């Protein structure tokens, strides 16, 4: 979860569902508005190779 530098936007990534949640944030009231969910396309070619390595067997 992260806020924009000016504190007016909130963003969260839901890795399991590959979604990005973005909303306007009112710093005075703490309320969220204009929420949007963006689907993040999954592409295994963009994942670094170390995630695909097999565990070492002793």
N, C-alpha and C positions, 0 to 999 in steps of 0.2 A: 504494500500500500504506500502511496506517495501523494503529496500535495504539489501543486504547481508552485513555482517560486513566489507568486503573489498571493497564494493561499485561496484562490477562487475556484480551483478544480481539484477533484479527488480522483485518483485512478487506482484500481486494484486488478491484479491478474489472478484468474482462477485456473491454475495449471491443469488440473484434472479434466476440466471441460474445455480447455483451450479458449477461454473467453477473457476479454478485457472489459472491465466496468469503468465507465467514466461518468462523472456527474459534476454539476456546479455545486460549490460549497459556500454557504453563507457563514463567514467567520464570526459574526455577531450572534446569530441564533443557533448555529450548529446544524442547520437544516440542509439536506441535499435536495436538489431539483434538477430537472432536465436530464435524468439518468439515461444512459445508453449502454447497451451491451454489444460489443464487437466480437465476432468470431475470429479467432486467429487460425489461419490454415496451418495444418500440421504437415511438415515436410521433413522427413528423416534425413534428408541430405544436408540440412542446415545445422544438425546437431553435431557437436564436436565428437571426434572419433573415440575419445576416452569413455563416452557413455555407452558405446557398443562393445567394449572389450569384455572378454570372458573373464570370470574370476580366476585368479591364480590358484593352482592346486599345489599344496606343499608336499 
